[in-house]
Amino acid sequence: MRTQRQVVDYSLQRRAVLRDVRNGRISALEVCDASPYLKNAATFHGEPTDERCPICRRDNLTLVNYVYGDELKQSAGQAHKTAELPLLAMTLRECQVFVVEVCRSCSWNHLIERYVLGRDTLGEDEPEMQWKTGSESHVREGRR
């Protein structure tokens, strides 16, 4: 996605947790603790993957995108489908997206990545278009 920036990947942390589960340092019950709200979000707003759950190996994982930002007001923290994110990125100045993987069978869940979306950086790469009024109406002018 063109406006995606400040990406934080949590795959090393995920590997460490899975290693600790396999070695018996952490119980599977401790990591399989998805809330009912997260499981519902995975059912209705999640994106299915081809990857099997690393704990139960019964179901494929589902990715859920949670979006937070000041401009969202009361809708901050809601789950969104991946297809909705480009529209949010062009509509909002800035918002944070948290991607969580969820197994709907055993309740495994882990934060996969976090990133910032928004049109805040468009001024650096592309000029933001502004419509002129008056005698030069409908003429576009880029601002820098």
C-alpha positions as CSV (number, residue, x, y, z in Angstrom):
1,M,0.0,0.0,0.0
2,R,1.4,3.3,-1.1
3,T,0.8,5.3,2.1
4,Q,2.0,2.5,4.5
5,R,4.9,3.6,6.7
6,Q,6.6,2.9,10.0
7,V,6.1,-0.8,9.8
8,V,6.9,-2.9,12.9
9,D,7.1,-6.7,12.3
10,Y,6.6,-9.0,15.3
11,S,7.6,-12.2,13.6
12,L,10.7,-12.7,15.9
13,Q,8.6,-12.3,19.0
14,R,6.1,-14.8,17.5
15,R,8.9,-17.3,16.9
16,A,10.1,-17.0,20.4
17,V,6.7,-17.6,21.9
18,L,6.1,-20.7,19.7
19,R,9.6,-22.0,20.7
20,D,8.7,-21.6,24.3
21,V,5.5,-23.4,23.8
22,R,7.2,-26.3,22.1
23,N,9.9,-26.5,24.8
24,G,7.3,-26.5,27.6
25,R,8.2,-23.1,29.1
26,I,4.8,-21.7,28.3
27,S,1.5,-23.6,28.4
28,A,-0.6,-23.6,25.2
29,L,-3.5,-22.4,27.4
30,E,-1.5,-19.2,28.1
31,V,-1.2,-18.3,24.4
32,C,-4.6,-19.5,23.3
33,D,-6.5,-16.8,25.0
34,A,-8.3,-14.9,22.2
35,S,-11.3,-13.0,23.6
36,P,-14.8,-13.7,22.1
37,Y,-14.7,-10.2,20.5
38,L,-11.4,-11.1,18.7
39,K,-12.9,-14.4,17.5
40,N,-16.0,-12.6,16.3
41,A,-13.9,-10.0,14.5
42,A,-12.0,-12.9,12.8
43,T,-15.3,-14.5,11.7
44,F,-16.9,-11.4,10.3
45,H,-14.0,-9.0,9.3
46,G,-11.0,-11.3,9.1
47,E,-9.1,-12.4,6.0
48,P,-8.4,-16.1,5.8
49,T,-4.8,-17.3,5.1
50,D,-3.3,-20.5,3.8
51,E,-1.2,-20.9,7.0
52,R,-2.2,-23.5,9.5
53,C,-2.4,-22.7,13.2
54,P,1.0,-23.3,14.8
55,I,-0.6,-24.6,18.0
56,C,-3.5,-26.9,17.1
57,R,-2.8,-27.4,13.3
58,R,-6.6,-27.9,12.7
59,D,-7.7,-24.6,11.2
60,N,-6.0,-22.0,9.0
61,L,-5.2,-18.7,10.6
62,T,-7.3,-15.5,10.0
63,L,-5.8,-12.0,9.9
64,V,-7.8,-9.2,11.6
65,N,-6.9,-5.5,11.0
66,Y,-7.7,-3.1,13.9
67,V,-7.6,0.6,13.0
68,Y,-6.9,3.4,15.6
69,G,-6.6,7.1,15.1
70,D,-7.8,10.4,16.5
71,E,-9.9,11.2,13.3
72,L,-11.9,8.0,13.7
73,K,-13.4,9.2,17.0
74,Q,-15.9,6.6,18.3
75,S,-15.0,4.1,15.5
76,A,-11.4,3.8,16.6
77,G,-10.5,0.3,17.5
78,Q,-12.8,-1.4,15.0
79,A,-11.8,-4.3,12.8
80,H,-11.7,-3.6,9.1
81,K,-11.2,-5.8,6.0
82,T,-8.0,-5.4,4.1
83,A,-9.9,-4.1,1.1
84,E,-11.2,-1.1,3.2
85,L,-7.7,0.1,4.2
86,P,-6.8,2.0,1.0
87,L,-10.0,4.1,1.3
88,L,-9.2,4.8,5.0
89,A,-5.6,5.7,4.0
90,M,-6.8,8.3,1.5
91,T,-9.5,9.7,3.8
92,L,-7.6,10.1,7.0
93,R,-4.5,12.1,7.7
94,E,-3.1,9.3,9.9
95,C,-4.2,6.1,11.5
96,Q,-2.5,3.0,13.0
97,V,-3.3,-0.5,11.8
98,F,-2.6,-3.5,14.0
99,V,-2.7,-6.9,12.3
100,V,-3.5,-9.8,14.5
101,E,-3.5,-13.5,13.5
102,V,-6.2,-15.6,15.1
103,C,-7.1,-19.3,15.1
104,R,-10.8,-19.7,15.6
105,S,-10.4,-23.3,16.8
106,C,-8.0,-23.1,19.6
107,S,-8.0,-19.3,20.2
108,W,-4.3,-18.7,19.4
109,N,-3.7,-15.1,18.6
110,H,-0.6,-13.0,18.1
111,L,0.1,-9.4,16.9
112,I,1.8,-9.8,13.5
113,E,2.6,-6.3,12.5
114,R,1.8,-2.6,13.1
115,Y,2.0,0.2,10.7
116,V,0.8,3.8,10.0
117,L,-1.5,4.7,7.1
118,G,-2.7,8.0,5.9
119,R,-2.3,10.9,3.5
120,D,0.1,12.8,5.7
121,T,3.1,12.0,3.5
122,L,1.4,12.7,0.2
123,G,2.9,16.2,0.2
124,E,6.4,14.7,0.0
125,D,5.8,12.4,-3.0
126,E,2.7,13.8,-4.7
127,P,1.3,17.3,-4.6
128,E,-2.1,17.5,-2.9
129,M,-4.6,18.9,-5.4
130,Q,-6.6,21.9,-4.6
131,W,-9.4,23.4,-6.8
132,K,-9.1,27.1,-7.6
133,T,-12.2,29.3,-7.5
134,G,-13.2,32.5,-9.4
135,S,-12.1,33.1,-13.0
136,E,-9.8,30.1,-13.0
137,S,-12.4,27.6,-11.7
138,H,-11.8,23.9,-12.3
139,V,-8.0,24.4,-12.8
140,R,-5.9,22.2,-10.6
141,E,-2.9,23.4,-8.8
142,G,-0.4,21.4,-6.8
143,R,0.7,22.7,-3.4
144,R,4.2,22.1,-2.0
